[in-house]
């Protein structure tokens, strides 16, 4: 019978969203998954969807999955939840197992090698405890040695171990100032299936506590170490490769034959290559290229909503991390949308100006504009709108349409008269009042005696019969960004 995973859905408390656990190796990169397992800052990030208790990430070997493991969550021991299973964990299964023959042989092989190398001194082989400064914690390394007077401990890790144990041991030796080197006995011991290249989870846990590195020592390395007089190891490194053509990063394990002197020890971690630093440099490069490409091409998509913008962004920048780039993306979306919105308002104004000066000729252009924009609800433009009414609305809002229809000739005040003097404008009287309310020239309009006289006239059309077909257009055209912002927005786009 197939073992049922405890928790199908968890809540990401950082992002306040529910996630299907089965999709974790699709959503997150290998380095992210390792962080969830070993980095203390993620301890309470995920909680069970059902009981809301914190949960922890586990893994089982599965060569059919993307990273060679199937990741799932378990409850902590004392949690009470209907989703909880009583089955033993991998760490519990192995808790009582004695060290195997290979483990013992590897320790002996390393110790015998170090004894013959200059600058190395064996302090202890799996016998004495090392205590913390307060004597409350202790650890017994497989081999404790010194290299040129510097303390180095070796741990031969062949079987599964919980991430908590690995992290705790890293912290212990870091606090002691001892360099910790995790070793595997041979390449045969590290793969779930060597033909697939999938590495055991325990080695992943160790590697991502050491900048993506762990090390191998075997018979060949022992022989070469004695020949060279220098300790030789194989460094297994999780590496990232930048593929500029596809604007993506690829990942894989690689092995390097190295000498101990080539290792770096920093902040409790031992590594040959710093995966996180290299990966960050690659992501920074992709970010630079992605932003440049997106800035160059985003206008061709003419998106009108956030989802559409994200789809366009991913087309131009396939590796974009929306979560980390959200602020920049939001700013670009807003600037791009506003700049195109301003251009649309300028087109509307141009058509109406032509109408004001050329009579019926611009109707064809206005009809084309209606067809283009009728699907954008936020613009309030629909088919067969009354262009005469729109002309008067724009005048009330303070826009100069021609040499004679301008604020200089008080056209914003005279435009109000149309809504009270001509029958075809009567159904738009409420529209006129709203236009006055939104106009930057409101005070001047309301101080005009002729305007006040008309505003005090009784309405010629009942409220329920008022035409609202242009109301949406008015609200959009009078809203931000206003046309005076054109130059500012274009400067922001350039920046």
Secondary structure, DSSP 8 states (H G I E B T S, - for coil): -----S-SEEEETTTTEEEEGGGHHHHS-HHHHHHHHH-GGGTTTEEETTT--BEEEEEEE-TTSTTSEEEEEEE-TT---TT------HHHHHTT----HHHHHHHHHHHHHHTTSTTEEEEEES---EE-TTSS-EE--SEEEEETTEEEEEEE--S---HHHHHHHHHHHHHHT-EEEEEES-GGGTEEETTTTEE-HHHHHHHTTTTTEEEE--HHHHHHHHHHTS-EEEEEEEEEEEETTTTEEEEEEEEEEEEGGG-EEETTEEESS-HHHHHHHHHHHHHHHHHHHHHHHGGGG---SHHHHHHHHHHH-TT--HHHHHHHHHHHHHHHHHHHHHHHHHHHHHHHHHHHHHGGGGHHHHHHHHHHHTT-GGGT--TT--HHHHHHHHHHTT---SSSSSGGGTHHHHHHHHHHH-GGGGGGHHHHHHHHHH-TTHHHHHT-HHHHHHHTS--SS-GGG---TTHHHHHHHHSSS-GGGHHHHHHHHH-
